[in-house]
């Protein structure tokens, strides 16, 4: 009977397997294992390298987080670069170093050997990292495979506390196909050792720093099958210096300038123009810095709320200036008497509340002054006309002439008009001064309220950031 080619290959593979199950690799004198014996092992590459298929292959895994390449908040992706190390045992690659001239370790191409199908469950993109085609094998059959892995993984990114945010992403390593009956997975190093190694390489790398690397081993159950998995929690923290310098400090300076603009004279139109220019500049600043802010569909970072509230406070400051300008100009131009409730509330209670300092030559008016009858001692009063109105006689002049009564009446009328005009100007000056004090008092009050709002808002923002960081 003549065997066909497939049958012959199967028989030869079976015989080689039977030979390898009960013997070691053959070594040549002065060198390592022979090429023929290694080729026999390479021919068994599709099969799991155990003598007894009922016993599982033990795989050990460890990695070092070398770099955080990018964080995509909108797509919720984390891109990292790992140095991955994987150990397992090939029971067919065993030899005696004494018989092989002391050769205890050799390198072999990984594509010629069976390797466990360990993957990262959160992987969402192609691996474009450089391949490492070789593995190290020692004389006991233990294989070490070092490879580089560019990992693009899904991660639930929380950006509410940006730029003081801390992210906690999960890497889950496990076999894709082999259950615990075939492959058992365990860490090659302790989680603390992996965390120390990662911090050593990542501490001076880019925008992120490693806070901690935690992990645990568990069993994933799906139906009747079970898989060994190792779950790592990578906790990274953003370095906020870039964003503090480029975002928070310029915004704080603009807000400080807006606060100092209250010291401009309130009756000056330049204050309103200055505030409008400041708002325009702040809007341009937000448009320029928009690319630095992360954007997600889950929510808005607190720094975005901070900028929006700062812009709203600037608009409120401009409205306050408009109100004060209207009080100082519109009301005083009409020369209206200050209402009694304004006099009581503003000039009395609010002035005392904010400790308003009245000028030395001005006292707060208690109540509106009523027009009083002219004093009898006033020589320019109309009593002279009334006294001589019933005696139509002429008075001698010192130069020999006489002054008629109509001329005296005309002179008195001119004096009365002049007095009325002077009284009107005095009253207008008093009303204008009173309305100015009303405007000043309201300006001081709104300025203090504005300072209180900004202080409370800054304390709330800082407290929320501190609480988030501590958690």
Secondary structure, DSSP 8 states (H G I E B T S, - for coil): ----HHHHHHHHHHHHHHHHHTS---B-TTSSB-HHHHHHHHTTTTS-S-SSTTS-EEEEEEEEEEEEEEEETTTTEEEEEEEEEEEEE-TT----TTTTTT--EEEEEGGGS----EEETTB-S---S----EEEEETTSEEEEEEEEEEEEE-----TTTTS-EEEEEEEEEESS--TTTEEEEESS-HHHHHHHHHHHHTTSTTEEEEEEEEEEEEEEETTEEEEEEEEEEEEEE--HHHIIIIIHHHHHHHHHHHHGGGS-TT-THHHHHHHHHHHHHHHHHHHGGGGS---SS---HHHHHHHHHHHHHHHHHHHHHHHHHHHHHHHHHT----HHHHHIIIIIIHHHTT----TT-----S--------TT-TTSTHHHHHHTT----EE-TTS-EE-HHHHHHHHHHHHHHHHHHHHHHHHHHHHHHHHHHHHHHHHHHHHHHHHHHHHHHHHHHHHHHHHHH-
